[in-house]
Amino acid sequence: MSDDHTHVQEFFTARAAGWDRRFPDDGPAYAAAVAELGLREGGRVLDAGCGTGRALPALRVAVGPSGVVLGADLTPAMLHEAARAGRDADGALLLTDVAALPLRSSSLDAVFAAGLIAHLPRPAENLREIARVVRPGGVLALFHPIGRAALAARQGRELTPDDLRAEPNLRALLSEAGWRMTSYVDEDTRFLALAVLAD
């Protein structure tokens, strides 16, 4: 396992048990972001870096009982908390790295990724791997329940122009990985960038 992976696992393992208690009011923001994916009954969707699975119930509602919902995360403790909360009833949980997804190419309609981009060791390469498993015309949602400035303030850091999620930086990064950004919202109460996979 790379040092990047070890660091991510250590960070989230230490916080897994209390994660949902730290952010008890995020449910509506997750549901609203999922709604913007435009999923249909019977769709196939992955929550990449699903953590405790907070998006899985909304994703299940969006695709209905005939759809496929997967939650993938690198940290066993986060998946344990997802199962403990009963969210494994809404989607299959996969212990895996989004840099090497155990999924067929072009097998998904959409990928939802909350808070993931900041934890990717090689963002362009990792976004290409996510693109591999999505059909042409499929959608990617990069989401965070608070905006960049609010998150920086919460973490006690400055918001700098080289921030990966700044619109020009993210647009270029997505384009390099085969995605076309279709919308970008960065408000105090949410961050959401949507992108479509090029044909």
C-alpha positions in Angstrom: 0.0 0.0 0.0 1.4 3.4 -0.9 2.1 6.1 1.7 -0.9 8.1 0.3 -3.2 5.2 1.0 -1.8 4.6 4.5 -2.3 8.3 5.3 -5.9 8.3 4.1 -6.8 5.1 5.9 -5.2 6.4 9.1 -7.1 9.7 8.9 -10.5 8.1 8.3 -10.0 5.1 10.6 -9.4 7.5 13.5 -12.6 9.4 12.7 -15.0 6.7 11.4 -16.9 5.9 14.6 -17.9 9.5 15.2 -18.2 10.6 11.6 -22.0 10.7 11.3 -22.3 12.5 14.6 -20.0 15.2 13.5 -22.2 16.0 10.5 -25.8 15.1 11.5 -27.5 17.7 9.2 -25.9 16.8 5.9 -28.7 14.4 4.7 -30.7 17.0 2.7 -27.6 18.4 1.0 -26.6 14.9 -0.1 -30.2 14.2 -1.4 -30.2 17.4 -3.3 -26.8 16.7 -4.9 -27.9 13.2 -5.9 -31.1 14.6 -7.5 -28.9 16.7 -9.8 -27.3 13.5 -11.2 -30.6 12.9 -13.1 -30.5 9.1 -12.4 -33.4 7.0 -13.7 -35.1 3.9 -12.5 -32.9 0.9 -13.1 -29.7 3.0 -13.3 -26.3 1.9 -12.2 -24.3 4.2 -9.9 -21.2 4.2 -7.8 -20.6 6.3 -4.7 -16.8 6.6 -4.9 -15.2 7.2 -1.5 -18.5 6.5 0.1 -17.3 6.7 3.7 -20.2 5.9 6.0 -22.5 5.7 3.1 -24.5 8.9 3.6 -25.4 9.1 -0.1 -26.5 5.5 -0.5 -30.1 5.9 0.6 -30.7 8.8 -1.8 -28.9 6.9 -4.6 -31.1 3.9 -4.0 -34.3 6.1 -4.1 -33.0 7.6 -7.4 -32.5 4.3 -9.2 -35.2 2.3 -7.5 -35.3 -1.4 -6.6 -34.2 -2.5 -10.0 -31.1 -0.3 -10.1 -27.6 -1.0 -8.9 -26.0 1.0 -6.2 -22.3 0.5 -5.2 -20.4 2.2 -2.4 -16.6 2.0 -2.6 -14.1 3.0 0.0 -10.5 2.4 0.9 -11.1 2.4 4.7 -12.6 -0.7 6.3 -13.6 1.3 9.4 -15.8 3.6 7.3 -17.5 0.7 5.6 -18.1 -0.9 8.9 -19.9 2.2 10.1 -21.9 2.3 6.8 -23.0 -1.3 7.5 -23.7 -0.5 11.2 -26.0 2.3 10.1 -27.8 -0.2 7.8 -26.8 1.6 4.6 -25.6 -1.7 3.1 -29.3 -2.4 2.5 -29.2 0.5 0.0 -26.1 -0.5 -1.9 -23.3 -3.1 -2.0 -20.2 -2.0 -0.1 -16.8 -2.6 -1.8 -13.5 -2.3 0.0 -11.4 -1.0 -2.9 -9.3 1.9 -4.2 -10.9 4.2 -6.7 -7.5 4.1 -8.5 -8.2 0.4 -9.5 -11.9 -0.2 -9.5 -13.0 -3.9 -9.8 -15.7 -3.0 -12.3 -16.2 -3.5 -16.0 -15.5 -0.7 -18.4 -18.5 1.4 -19.3 -20.7 -0.4 -16.8 -22.1 2.6 -14.8 -24.4 5.5 -15.6 -23.0 7.8 -13.0 -20.5 8.3 -10.2 -21.2 10.3 -7.0 -18.1 11.5 -5.1 -18.4 13.4 -1.9 -15.2 14.9 -0.5 -13.2 12.6 -2.6 -11.1 14.8 -4.9 -9.0 16.2 -2.1 -7.9 12.7 -1.1 -6.9 11.4 -4.5 -3.1 10.9 -4.7 -3.0 11.4 -8.5 -6.2 13.2 -9.4 -6.0 13.2 -13.2 -5.1 9.5 -13.3 -7.7 8.6 -10.7 -10.5 10.6 -12.6 -9.5 8.6 -15.7 -10.0 5.4 -13.9 -13.5 6.6 -12.7 -14.2 7.6 -16.4 -13.2 4.0 -17.5 -16.2 2.5 -15.6 -18.8 5.0 -16.8 -20.6 4.7 -20.1 -20.1 7.6 -22.7 -22.6 10.4 -21.7 -22.5 9.2 -18.1 -22.3 11.7 -15.3 -19.9 12.5 -12.4 -20.8 14.6 -9.4 -18.0 16.0 -7.2 -19.8 17.2 -4.1 -19.1 18.6 -0.7 -21.8 19.7 1.8 -20.0 23.0 2.3 -18.2 25.3 -0.1 -14.5 25.8 -0.5 -14.2 29.0 1.6 -16.3 27.5 4.4 -14.3 24.3 4.4 -11.0 26.2 4.4 -12.2 28.3 7.4 -13.3 25.1 9.2 -9.8 23.6 8.6 -8.0 26.9 9.6 -6.3 27.4 6.3 -6.2 30.0 3.5 -8.1 29.5 0.3 -5.4 29.7 -2.5 -5.7 30.1 -6.3 -4.0 26.7 -6.7 -6.9 25.0 -4.9 -7.8 21.8 -6.9 -11.5 22.6 -6.7 -11.2 26.2 -8.0 -13.3 26.3 -11.1 -10.5 26.8 -13.7 -8.3 24.1 -12.1 -11.1 21.6 -11.8 -12.3 22.2 -15.3 -8.8 21.6 -16.7 -8.3 18.5 -14.5 -11.6 17.0 -15.6 -11.0 17.7 -19.2 -7.6 16.0 -19.0 -9.4 12.9 -17.6 -12.0 12.8 -20.4 -14.8 14.7 -18.6 -16.6 17.9 -19.7 -17.8 20.1 -16.8 -21.4 21.1 -17.2 -22.1 23.0 -14.0 -20.1 24.4 -11.1 -21.6 25.7 -7.8 -19.4 26.9 -4.9 -21.5 28.4 -2.1 -21.2 28.4 1.6 -23.7 25.7 1.9 -22.5 23.4 -0.8 -19.9 22.6 -3.5 -21.1 20.7 -6.6 -19.4 20.2 -9.9 -21.1 18.1 -12.5 -19.3 16.6 -15.5 -20.3 14.4 -18.5 -18.1 11.8 -19.9 -17.2 12.6 -23.5 -18.3 10.2 -26.2 
